Structure formats: structure tokens, C-alpha cells
Amino acid sequence: MAFISGGGLGKYLDEKKSRVAEIHTIIMLAGLTMQVPVLAEVEILLVPNLISYLGCGFLIWGWILGRRVFINRKRILPF
């Protein structure tokens, strides 16, 4: 709701970082939600597995966005 209203997270002075942090949160939650169909299946089905792999991609993408917003001075990775 804060993303739609433009209110931001309120922790950051820079509006761009605040928006990227909100997008990071939304993408991470979407990726986690896409993991649920695989957890509930009894047999191996193609569509839930494809959705799960897409969700893993969303999780990685959200993680990279989070690394750009939440600065960690000790990190080794370039992104």
C-alpha cells in the first residue's frame, strides 16, 4: 500500500532508494509465494515446477535489488 500511495518506507532520505526497497520487498514476497504450489503437490507436475523455478528467479532478482539498497561494507560480491 505504501508503494501505491507513494508514501515510501520512511527509513531513507532518498526517494529512489525507498522505491527500490519497496520493489525489492514486493519481488521477494512474490518469489516466496510462487514456491507454495510445489510444497503442496503430491506428484510431479510440470506447471507448478515451472512456477517454482520462476519464483526462484524472482527471489534472486529481489535479493540483488536488496543488495543495491541495503549497503553492506563487508560484502565481496560486485552487486
C-alpha positions in Angstrom: 0.0 0.0 0.0 2.9 2.4 0.7 4.2 1.7 -2.8 1.0 2.6 -4.5 0.3 5.7 -2.3 3.9 6.9 -2.8 4.4 7.2 1.0 7.7 5.2 0.9 9.2 3.1 3.6 10.2 6.2 5.6 13.7 5.0 6.5 15.5 6.6 3.6 16.1 10.2 2.8 16.5 9.4 -0.9 13.1 8.7 -2.6 14.7 6.4 -5.3 16.2 4.1 -2.7 12.9 4.0 -0.9 11.1 2.9 -4.0 13.7 0.3 -4.9 13.4 -1.1 -1.4 9.7 -1.4 -1.8 10.1 -3.1 -5.1 12.6 -5.4 -3.5 10.1 -6.4 -0.8 7.3 -7.0 -3.3 9.5 -9.1 -5.6 10.8 -11.2 -2.7 7.3 -11.8 -1.4 6.2 -12.8 -4.9 9.0 -15.2 -5.3 8.2 -16.8 -1.9 4.5 -17.1 -2.9 5.5 -18.9 -6.1 7.2 -21.6 -4.1 3.9 -22.7 -2.4 2.4 -24.8 -5.3 5.5 -27.1 -5.2 5.3 -27.6 -1.5 1.6 -28.7 -1.7 1.9 -31.2 -4.6 1.9 -34.9 -4.2 3.1 -35.9 -7.6 5.5 -34.1 -10.0 3.6 -31.7 -12.2 5.1 -29.5 -14.9 3.3 -26.2 -14.4 3.9 -25.9 -10.6 7.5 -26.8 -11.1 7.9 -24.1 -13.8 6.2 -21.6 -11.5 8.6 -22.6 -8.7 11.6 -22.0 -10.9 10.2 -18.6 -12.0 9.8 -17.8 -8.3 13.4 -18.7 -7.7 14.4 -16.2 -10.4 12.2 -13.6 -8.6 13.9 -14.4 -5.3 17.4 -13.9 -6.9 16.3 -10.7 -8.6 14.8 -9.3 -5.4 18.0 -10.3 -3.5 20.2 -8.4 -6.0 17.9 -5.3 -5.7 18.1 -5.6 -1.9 21.9 -5.7 -2.1 21.9 -2.4 -4.0 19.7 -0.7 -1.5 20.9 -2.0 1.9 24.6 -1.2 1.8 26.9 -3.8 3.5 30.5 -2.6 3.6 31.9 -6.2 4.2 30.4 -7.8 1.1 32.6 -9.4 -1.5 30.0 -9.6 -4.4 30.1 -6.9 -7.0 26.3 -6.2 -6.9 
